[in-house]
Amino acid sequence: MKVTEHIAKAKKSLFSFEILPPLRGRDIKDIFYTLDPLMEFSPPFIDVTYHREEFIYVEKDNGLLQRRTISRRPGTVGICAAIMNKYGVDAVPHLICGGFSKQMTENALIDLNFLGIDNVLVLRGDPLKSEKNFIAQKDGHKYAVELVKQVKDLNIGKYLDKTVVEKKESPLFNFCIGVAGYPEKHLEAPNIESDLFFLKKKVEAGADYIVTQMFFDNKKFFNFVEKCRSEGISVPIIPGIKPISSKKQLNGLPSRFYLNIPNELVQEIEKVKDKKNIYHIGIEWAIHQSKELKNSGVKVIHYYTMDKPENIYKIVQAIY
């Protein structure tokens, strides 16, 4: 079922979450360890991130460095299939621009369609660690809006190979397309107005819903939704929540994701020394956020697990 269908049919606020594929060499049981306790709350869909290949340099016997390509977290598609098979829950794979040519993207979408996957979350993706700015794959997409257009084109039977003709009376592809939104703007955007302009372009290109980046001040989300609506963006907007679990995140999260952490939360964390206390502060703050969002009528709250289900379990247990 499509994410938008889940939202339309919801009689109460829904709970969804995002997981990472396990590191190369780990077992899929690691994923089930994350999923099993959270399935108690009947999530309608689960997002699975995609991680592009990275370049590493290995010293050869002669002392020269050889560049190698490595994928540290493979298995997105396989994990989606496992989730649907084991739990009967819709899986939402992430689809990114980085590392994909247009043909590779089309092939990936064909694989997802054969598996019966109805949803994709379309993202540009991060630049490689060795890149200062994002560089598109040769014959790939530079922006998420271009990727949205390709998925939408395939939904109406437009393949890259113009000789392929799809039957008009029965479309083979029917992906529900999600995109990212940034309540405090994307870190590369000059201002929130510019960011909203490009978000609207993604919706106009075919995006069906928006999932936001994490935020710690609900006012940021409510203001973001209001601005979206005033710009004519009418698709569902799902808030994304992540609990703080360590003191280093006070600096790490704002610098990586361009977000603000409320001073009240910062002061609470700064005055404690025990890591367990910080962990519990993060849970309580996320519970407070979630209750307010739920009471405001939000149809879905989306949680970023980062492969740590324990704190998400405690939050969702208190809310759902």
Contacts in CASP RR format, 6 or more apart in sequence:
PFRMAT RR
TARGET T0000
AUTHOR 0000-0000-0000
METHOD contacts of the structure
MODEL  1
MKVTEHIAKAKKSLFSFEILPPLRGRDIKDIFYTLDPLMEFSPPFIDVTY
HREEFIYVEKDNGLLQRRTISRRPGTVGICAAIMNKYGVDAVPHLICGGF
SKQMTENALIDLNFLGIDNVLVLRGDPLKSEKNFIAQKDGHKYAVELVKQ
VKDLNIGKYLDKTVVEKKESPLFNFCIGVAGYPEKHLEAPNIESDLFFLK
KKVEAGADYIVTQMFFDNKKFFNFVEKCRSEGISVPIIPGIKPISSKKQL
NGLPSRFYLNIPNELVQEIEKVKDKKNIYHIGIEWAIHQSKELKNSGVKV
IHYYTMDKPENIYKIVQAIY
1 44 0 8 1.000
1 90 0 8 1.000
1 118 0 8 1.000
2 118 0 8 1.000
2 119 0 8 1.000
2 174 0 8 1.000
2 176 0 8 1.000
2 208 0 8 1.000
3 44 0 8 1.000
3 45 0 8 1.000
3 90 0 8 1.000
3 92 0 8 1.000
3 119 0 8 1.000
3 176 0 8 1.000
3 178 0 8 1.000
3 208 0 8 1.000
3 209 0 8 1.000
4 176 0 8 1.000
4 208 0 8 1.000
4 209 0 8 1.000
4 235 0 8 1.000
4 236 0 8 1.000
5 176 0 8 1.000
6 14 0 8 1.000
6 44 0 8 1.000
6 45 0 8 1.000
6 90 0 8 1.000
6 300 0 8 1.000
7 14 0 8 1.000
7 209 0 8 1.000
7 236 0 8 1.000
7 299 0 8 1.000
7 300 0 8 1.000
10 44 0 8 1.000
10 299 0 8 1.000
10 300 0 8 1.000
13 293 0 8 1.000
13 294 0 8 1.000
13 297 0 8 1.000
13 298 0 8 1.000
13 299 0 8 1.000
13 300 0 8 1.000
13 301 0 8 1.000
13 320 0 8 1.000
14 43 0 8 1.000
14 44 0 8 1.000
14 299 0 8 1.000
14 300 0 8 1.000
14 301 0 8 1.000
15 41 0 8 1.000
15 42 0 8 1.000
15 43 0 8 1.000
15 300 0 8 1.000
15 301 0 8 1.000
15 303 0 8 1.000
15 316 0 8 1.000
15 319 0 8 1.000
15 320 0 8 1.000
16 43 0 8 1.000
16 44 0 8 1.000
16 45 0 8 1.000
16 46 0 8 1.000
16 47 0 8 1.000
16 238 0 8 1.000
16 300 0 8 1.000
16 301 0 8 1.000
16 302 0 8 1.000
16 303 0 8 1.000
17 38 0 8 1.000
17 43 0 8 1.000
17 46 0 8 1.000
17 47 0 8 1.000
17 302 0 8 1.000
17 303 0 8 1.000
17 304 0 8 1.000
17 305 0 8 1.000
17 312 0 8 1.000
18 46 0 8 1.000
18 47 0 8 1.000
18 48 0 8 1.000
18 49 0 8 1.000
18 302 0 8 1.000
18 303 0 8 1.000
18 304 0 8 1.000
18 305 0 8 1.000
19 31 0 8 1.000
19 34 0 8 1.000
19 35 0 8 1.000
19 46 0 8 1.000
19 47 0 8 1.000
19 48 0 8 1.000
19 49 0 8 1.000
19 79 0 8 1.000
19 305 0 8 1.000
19 307 0 8 1.000
20 48 0 8 1.000
20 49 0 8 1.000
20 51 0 8 1.000
20 73 0 8 1.000
20 305 0 8 1.000
20 306 0 8 1.000
20 307 0 8 1.000
21 31 0 8 1.000
21 48 0 8 1.000
21 49 0 8 1.000
21 51 0 8 1.000
21 73 0 8 1.000
21 74 0 8 1.000
21 75 0 8 1.000
21 76 0 8 1.000
21 79 0 8 1.000
22 28 0 8 1.000
22 30 0 8 1.000
22 31 0 8 1.000
22 73 0 8 1.000
22 307 0 8 1.000
23 72 0 8 1.000
23 73 0 8 1.000
24 70 0 8 1.000
24 71 0 8 1.000
24 72 0 8 1.000
24 73 0 8 1.000
24 74 0 8 1.000
28 79 0 8 1.000
28 82 0 8 1.000
30 307 0 8 1.000
31 79 0 8 1.000
31 82 0 8 1.000
31 83 0 8 1.000
32 86 0 8 1.000
33 309 0 8 1.000
34 305 0 8 1.000
34 307 0 8 1.000
34 308 0 8 1.000
34 309 0 8 1.000
35 46 0 8 1.000
35 83 0 8 1.000
35 87 0 8 1.000
35 309 0 8 1.000
37 309 0 8 1.000
37 313 0 8 1.000
38 305 0 8 1.000
38 309 0 8 1.000
38 312 0 8 1.000
38 313 0 8 1.000
38 316 0 8 1.000
39 87 0 8 1.000
39 89 0 8 1.000
41 316 0 8 1.000
41 317 0 8 1.000
41 320 0 8 1.000
43 89 0 8 1.000
44 89 0 8 1.000
44 90 0 8 1.000
44 300 0 8 1.000
45 89 0 8 1.000
45 90 0 8 1.000
45 91 0 8 1.000
45 92 0 8 1.000
45 119 0 8 1.000
46 83 0 8 1.000
46 89 0 8 1.000
46 90 0 8 1.000
46 91 0 8 1.000
46 92 0 8 1.000
47 91 0 8 1.000
47 92 0 8 1.000
47 93 0 8 1.000
47 94 0 8 1.000
47 121 0 8 1.000
47 211 0 8 1.000
47 302 0 8 1.000
48 76 0 8 1.000
48 79 0 8 1.000
48 80 0 8 1.000
48 83 0 8 1.000
48 91 0 8 1.000
48 92 0 8 1.000
48 93 0 8 1.000
48 94 0 8 1.000
49 73 0 8 1.000
49 76 0 8 1.000
49 94 0 8 1.000
50 76 0 8 1.000
50 93 0 8 1.000
50 94 0 8 1.000
50 95 0 8 1.000
50 96 0 8 1.000
51 71 0 8 1.000
51 72 0 8 1.000
51 73 0 8 1.000
51 74 0 8 1.000
51 76 0 8 1.000
52 71 0 8 1.000
52 96 0 8 1.000
52 98 0 8 1.000
52 99 0 8 1.000
52 125 0 8 1.000
52 126 0 8 1.000
52 128 0 8 1.000
53 69 0 8 1.000
53 70 0 8 1.000
53 71 0 8 1.000
53 99 0 8 1.000
54 69 0 8 1.000
54 70 0 8 1.000
54 71 0 8 1.000
54 72 0 8 1.000
54 128 0 8 1.000
54 129 0 8 1.000
55 67 0 8 1.000
55 68 0 8 1.000
55 69 0 8 1.000
55 70 0 8 1.000
55 128 0 8 1.000
55 130 0 8 1.000
56 67 0 8 1.000
56 68 0 8 1.000
56 70 0 8 1.000
57 65 0 8 1.000
57 66 0 8 1.000
57 67 0 8 1.000
57 68 0 8 1.000
58 65 0 8 1.000
58 66 0 8 1.000
58 68 0 8 1.000
59 65 0 8 1.000
59 66 0 8 1.000
60 66 0 8 1.000
76 93 0 8 1.000
76 94 0 8 1.000
77 93 0 8 1.000
77 108 0 8 1.000
77 111 0 8 1.000
77 112 0 8 1.000
77 115 0 8 1.000
79 91 0 8 1.000
80 91 0 8 1.000
80 92 0 8 1.000
80 93 0 8 1.000
80 112 0 8 1.000
80 115 0 8 1.000
80 117 0 8 1.000
81 91 0 8 1.000
81 115 0 8 1.000
83 89 0 8 1.000
83 91 0 8 1.000
84 90 0 8 1.000
84 91 0 8 1.000
84 115 0 8 1.000
84 116 0 8 1.000
84 117 0 8 1.000
90 117 0 8 1.000
90 118 0 8 1.000
90 119 0 8 1.000
91 117 0 8 1.000
91 119 0 8 1.000
92 117 0 8 1.000
92 119 0 8 1.000
92 120 0 8 1.000
92 121 0 8 1.000
92 178 0 8 1.000
93 112 0 8 1.000
93 117 0 8 1.000
93 119 0 8 1.000
93 120 0 8 1.000
93 121 0 8 1.000
94 120 0 8 1.000
94 121 0 8 1.000
94 122 0 8 1.000
94 123 0 8 1.000
95 105 0 8 1.000
95 108 0 8 1.000
95 109 0 8 1.000
95 120 0 8 1.000
95 121 0 8 1.000
95 122 0 8 1.000
95 123 0 8 1.000
95 147 0 8 1.000
95 151 0 8 1.000
96 122 0 8 1.000
96 123 0 8 1.000
96 124 0 8 1.000
96 125 0 8 1.000
96 147 0 8 1.000
97 123 0 8 1.000
97 124 0 8 1.000
97 125 0 8 1.000
97 134 0 8 1.000
97 136 0 8 1.000
97 137 0 8 1.000
97 140 0 8 1.000
97 141 0 8 1.000
97 142 0 8 1.000
97 143 0 8 1.000
97 144 0 8 1.000
97 146 0 8 1.000
97 147 0 8 1.000
98 124 0 8 1.000
98 125 0 8 1.000
98 134 0 8 1.000
98 136 0 8 1.000
98 137 0 8 1.000
98 140 0 8 1.000
98 141 0 8 1.000
99 137 0 8 1.000
99 140 0 8 1.000
100 108 0 8 1.000
100 137 0 8 1.000
100 140 0 8 1.000
100 141 0 8 1.000
101 137 0 8 1.000
101 138 0 8 1.000
101 139 0 8 1.000
101 140 0 8 1.000
102 139 0 8 1.000
102 140 0 8 1.000
102 141 0 8 1.000
102 150 0 8 1.000
102 160 0 8 1.000
103 139 0 8 1.000
103 160 0 8 1.000
104 137 0 8 1.000
105 140 0 8 1.000
105 141 0 8 1.000
105 147 0 8 1.000
105 150 0 8 1.000
106 150 0 8 1.000
106 154 0 8 1.000
106 159 0 8 1.000
106 160 0 8 1.000
109 120 0 8 1.000
109 151 0 8 1.000
109 154 0 8 1.000
109 173 0 8 1.000
109 175 0 8 1.000
112 120 0 8 1.000
112 175 0 8 1.000
113 172 0 8 1.000
113 173 0 8 1.000
113 175 0 8 1.000
117 175 0 8 1.000
118 174 0 8 1.000
118 175 0 8 1.000
118 176 0 8 1.000
119 175 0 8 1.000
119 176 0 8 1.000
119 177 0 8 1.000
119 178 0 8 1.000
120 151 0 8 1.000
120 175 0 8 1.000
120 176 0 8 1.000
120 177 0 8 1.000
120 178 0 8 1.000
121 178 0 8 1.000
121 179 0 8 1.000
121 180 0 8 1.000
121 211 0 8 1.000
122 144 0 8 1.000
122 147 0 8 1.000
122 148 0 8 1.000
122 151 0 8 1.000
122 177 0 8 1.000
122 178 0 8 1.000
122 179 0 8 1.000
122 202 0 8 1.000
122 207 0 8 1.000
123 144 0 8 1.000
123 147 0 8 1.000
123 179 0 8 1.000
123 180 0 8 1.000
124 134 0 8 1.000
124 141 0 8 1.000
124 142 0 8 1.000
124 143 0 8 1.000
124 144 0 8 1.000
124 147 0 8 1.000
125 134 0 8 1.000
125 144 0 8 1.000
126 134 0 8 1.000
127 133 0 8 1.000
127 134 0 8 1.000
127 135 0 8 1.000
128 135 0 8 1.000
134 142 0 8 1.000
136 142 0 8 1.000
141 147 0 8 1.000
141 150 0 8 1.000
143 198 0 8 1.000
144 179 0 8 1.000
144 180 0 8 1.000
144 202 0 8 1.000
145 198 0 8 1.000
145 201 0 8 1.000
145 202 0 8 1.000
145 205 0 8 1.000
148 177 0 8 1.000
148 179 0 8 1.000
148 202 0 8 1.000
148 205 0 8 1.000
148 206 0 8 1.000
148 207 0 8 1.000
149 205 0 8 1.000
149 206 0 8 1.000
151 175 0 8 1.000
151 177 0 8 1.000
152 177 0 8 1.000
152 205 0 8 1.000
152 206 0 8 1.000
154 173 0 8 1.000
154 175 0 8 1.000
155 171 0 8 1.000
155 173 0 8 1.000
155 174 0 8 1.000
155 175 0 8 1.000
156 171 0 8 1.000
157 166 0 8 1.000
157 171 0 8 1.000
157 172 0 8 1.000
157 173 0 8 1.000
159 166 0 8 1.000
166 172 0 8 1.000
176 208 0 8 1.000
176 209 0 8 1.000
177 206 0 8 1.000
177 207 0 8 1.000
177 208 0 8 1.000
177 209 0 8 1.000
178 207 0 8 1.000
178 208 0 8 1.000
178 209 0 8 1.000
178 210 0 8 1.000
178 211 0 8 1.000
179 199 0 8 1.000
179 202 0 8 1.000
179 203 0 8 1.000
179 207 0 8 1.000
179 209 0 8 1.000
179 210 0 8 1.000
179 211 0 8 1.000
180 210 0 8 1.000
180 211 0 8 1.000
180 212 0 8 1.000
180 213 0 8 1.000
181 195 0 8 1.000
181 199 0 8 1.000
181 210 0 8 1.000
181 211 0 8 1.000
181 212 0 8 1.000
181 213 0 8 1.000
181 224 0 8 1.000
181 237 0 8 1.000
182 189 0 8 1.000
182 195 0 8 1.000
182 199 0 8 1.000
182 212 0 8 1.000
182 213 0 8 1.000
182 224 0 8 1.000
182 258 0 8 1.000
183 212 0 8 1.000
183 213 0 8 1.000
183 215 0 8 1.000
183 220 0 8 1.000
183 221 0 8 1.000
183 223 0 8 1.000
183 224 0 8 1.000
183 259 0 8 1.000
184 192 0 8 1.000
184 213 0 8 1.000
184 215 0 8 1.000
184 220 0 8 1.000
184 258 0 8 1.000
184 259 0 8 1.000
184 260 0 8 1.000
185 191 0 8 1.000
185 192 0 8 1.000
185 194 0 8 1.000
185 195 0 8 1.000
185 258 0 8 1.000
186 195 0 8 1.000
186 213 0 8 1.000
186 258 0 8 1.000
187 257 0 8 1.000
187 258 0 8 1.000
189 195 0 8 1.000
189 198 0 8 1.000
192 227 0 8 1.000
196 227 0 8 1.000
196 228 0 8 1.000
196 231 0 8 1.000
196 233 0 8 1.000
197 231 0 8 1.000
199 210 0 8 1.000
199 228 0 8 1.000
199 233 0 8 1.000
200 231 0 8 1.000
200 232 0 8 1.000
200 233 0 8 1.000
203 210 0 8 1.000
203 233 0 8 1.000
203 235 0 8 1.000
207 235 0 8 1.000
208 235 0 8 1.000
208 236 0 8 1.000
209 235 0 8 1.000
209 236 0 8 1.000
209 237 0 8 1.000
209 238 0 8 1.000
210 228 0 8 1.000
210 233 0 8 1.000
210 235 0 8 1.000
210 236 0 8 1.000
210 237 0 8 1.000
210 238 0 8 1.000
211 238 0 8 1.000
211 240 0 8 1.000
211 302 0 8 1.000
212 221 0 8 1.000
212 224 0 8 1.000
212 237 0 8 1.000
212 238 0 8 1.000
212 239 0 8 1.000
212 240 0 8 1.000
212 302 0 8 1.000
213 240 0 8 1.000
213 257 0 8 1.000
213 259 0 8 1.000
214 240 0 8 1.000
214 241 0 8 1.000
214 242 0 8 1.000
214 253 0 8 1.000
214 257 0 8 1.000
214 259 0 8 1.000
214 304 0 8 1.000
215 221 0 8 1.000
215 239 0 8 1.000
215 240 0 8 1.000
215 241 0 8 1.000
215 259 0 8 1.000
216 244 0 8 1.000
216 259 0 8 1.000
216 260 0 8 1.000
216 261 0 8 1.000
216 262 0 8 1.000
216 265 0 8 1.000
216 285 0 8 1.000
216 289 0 8 1.000
217 260 0 8 1.000
217 262 0 8 1.000
218 289 0 8 1.000
218 292 0 8 1.000
218 293 0 8 1.000
220 260 0 8 1.000
221 239 0 8 1.000
221 293 0 8 1.000
222 296 0 8 1.000
224 237 0 8 1.000
225 237 0 8 1.000
228 237 0 8 1.000
236 299 0 8 1.000
236 300 0 8 1.000
238 298 0 8 1.000
238 299 0 8 1.000
238 300 0 8 1.000
238 301 0 8 1.000
238 302 0 8 1.000
239 293 0 8 1.000
239 298 0 8 1.000
239 301 0 8 1.000
239 302 0 8 1.000
240 301 0 8 1.000
240 302 0 8 1.000
240 303 0 8 1.000
240 304 0 8 1.000
241 286 0 8 1.000
241 289 0 8 1.000
241 290 0 8 1.000
241 293 0 8 1.000
241 301 0 8 1.000
241 302 0 8 1.000
241 303 0 8 1.000
241 304 0 8 1.000
241 315 0 8 1.000
242 286 0 8 1.000
242 303 0 8 1.000
242 304 0 8 1.000
242 306 0 8 1.000
243 282 0 8 1.000
243 283 0 8 1.000
243 285 0 8 1.000
243 286 0 8 1.000
243 311 0 8 1.000
243 312 0 8 1.000
243 315 0 8 1.000
244 250 0 8 1.000
244 253 0 8 1.000
244 261 0 8 1.000
244 265 0 8 1.000
244 269 0 8 1.000
244 278 0 8 1.000
244 281 0 8 1.000
244 282 0 8 1.000
244 285 0 8 1.000
245 278 0 8 1.000
245 279 0 8 1.000
245 282 0 8 1.000
245 308 0 8 1.000
245 311 0 8 1.000
246 275 0 8 1.000
246 278 0 8 1.000
246 279 0 8 1.000
247 269 0 8 1.000
247 270 0 8 1.000
247 275 0 8 1.000
247 278 0 8 1.000
250 261 0 8 1.000
250 266 0 8 1.000
250 269 0 8 1.000
250 270 0 8 1.000
253 259 0 8 1.000
253 261 0 8 1.000
254 260 0 8 1.000
254 261 0 8 1.000
265 281 0 8 1.000
265 282 0 8 1.000
265 285 0 8 1.000
268 281 0 8 1.000
268 285 0 8 1.000
269 278 0 8 1.000
269 281 0 8 1.000
269 282 0 8 1.000
272 278 0 8 1.000
272 281 0 8 1.000
279 311 0 8 1.000
282 311 0 8 1.000
283 311 0 8 1.000
283 314 0 8 1.000
283 315 0 8 1.000
286 311 0 8 1.000
286 315 0 8 1.000
287 315 0 8 1.000
287 318 0 8 1.000
287 319 0 8 1.000
290 301 0 8 1.000
290 315 0 8 1.000
290 318 0 8 1.000
290 319 0 8 1.000
291 318 0 8 1.000
291 319 0 8 1.000
293 301 0 8 1.000
294 301 0 8 1.000
294 319 0 8 1.000
301 319 0 8 1.000
303 312 0 8 1.000
303 315 0 8 1.000
303 316 0 8 1.000
305 312 0 8 1.000
END
